[in-house]
Amino acid sequence: MMVLIRRSVGGYLDLMIHLGKKELLNLVTEMVGKVRKELYFLMVIVVVVSTLLRILERNS
């Protein structure tokens, strides 16, 4: 009886881990996509600000 319970629990845990990996992969890819967009946005802001600062420095 104990062996059966252990096997079923082990199988359930394996299933959970398998599903967990897929869910984690999906979450990671989603987060990476969001972070990428935010990083591109930040890069654009940095470039714009730096060019504005250069223009201001030249004028002063």
N, C-alpha and C positions, 0 to 999 in steps of 0.2 A: 504493500500500500504506500509506504513512504517513498519508495523508488518511483512509483507512478506520479505521486504529487511532485516530487523533485523534477521529474522529466517534464511535466506539464508546465511547472513554473519556469524551468530553464527555457523551454520552447517559447513561452510567453515573453520572457525577458529578451530572448533572441529577436523575436518579432518586434518588440518595443524598440530595441536598439536599431534594428534595420529601418523601421519607420522613422525613428529619431534621426538617423543619418540622413534620410531623404529630406525630412523636414528641415534639418539643420542646413543642408546644402541649399534648399530653396531660400531659407532665411538669409543665409550668407550672400547668395547671388543677388537677392533683393537689396540687401544693405549695401553691397558693393556698388550696385547700380545707382542707388540714392547718393552714396558718398561721392561717386564719380561726378554726378551732375553738380553736386555742391562744390566739389573741388574745381570743376571747370568754371563755375560761377565765381568762386573766390579768385581764381587766376585772372579772369577778365577784370574783376574789380581792382586787383592789384596792378594790373597793366595800366588800366585807365588812370588810377590814382598816381602812379609813378610818372606817367606822361604829363599829367596835369601839374605835378610838382616841378618837373623839368621846365615846362613852359613858364611857370611862375618864377622859377629861379632865373631864367634867361631875361625875363622882363624887369626883374628888380635890379 
